[in-house]
Amino acid sequence: MTIILGIDPGSRLTGYGVIKQEGRKFIYLGSGCIRAMGSNKDAASKELGSRLQTIFAGVSELIIQFKPDMFAIEQVFMAKNPDSALKLGQARGAAIVAATNNGLTIAEYSARQIKQSVVGTGAADKSQVQHMVKSILKLPASPQEDAADALAVALCHGHSHEFLAKLSGQATKVVRGRLR
């Protein structure tokens, strides 16, 4: 049994998804969004530090609450707006520091890898990702977009981890909450 925390970073909304993996079976544990929105765009630069602190504290709290064995996060994609890419990178950094401060190893996946793993095509749209996350985890309703994306990150890591364990010929063993 392995618990995976997936993060879909954003400077205003950071999605999170937590699943438990038992062999090839995935069990939903929780999902949602860390809301780090500023009051208005003019004050956004003054509030960036506060938003990053909210993301760091939120991810730290999730780690305490769910006690994940693994942490996976979406990589920064090259956005049309360089300022947006920088803010996204800073949000990722806050989440990554929270994970490393709690002794978790970081796994990173591109948006294309995540979509390919969950939907079967790297060009899938958000509604397809939501639908497949709902189906794979047997949820009664589709999760909110950012939460679905974070669950997809966790599922991608679960699929990759399982594949790599088989490829290396090693059996996956969890000792004291850590993969050995």
C-alpha positions, 0 to 999 in steps of 0.5 A: 500500500502506497499513498501518493500526493499529486499537486497541480500547481498554480499561484492562485489555485493549487489543486491536490489529489491523494490516492492510495495504491494497492497493486494495480488498484487506486483508491481515492482518499481526498482532493481539493484546492488550496486557494491562495488568491489575492484581493486584486491584480494591482496588489498581486505582486505585493501579495505573491509572498503571502500566496506562496506561504499559503501554498507552502502551509497548505501542502505541509498540512496535507502531508501531515493529514494524509502522510503520503509515501510519495509526492508528484507534481506537474512540471512547468509548461512554457506559457505564452505569458512569461510572467505566468510561467514564472509565477507557476514556477514559484508556486511549484517551488513552494509546494516542493519545499513543503514536500522536501521539508517533510522528507518526501522525494519529488517526482515531476511529470509533464502535462503530456505525460500525465494526460497520456497516462490517464486518458491515453493521449497527450493531447486530451482536454480537461474534460477528458481528464476529469472523466477518466479520473472519475472513472478510474477512481470510481467517484460519484461525480467529476472533481473540480478541474484543478483537483482532477488534474492533481489526481491525474498527477498522482495516478500518473505517478502510480502507473509510472512507479508500478511500471518501473518496479516491474521493469527493474524486477523488484517487488515494491515494499513499503517499510515504515511508510517509505518505499524500499 
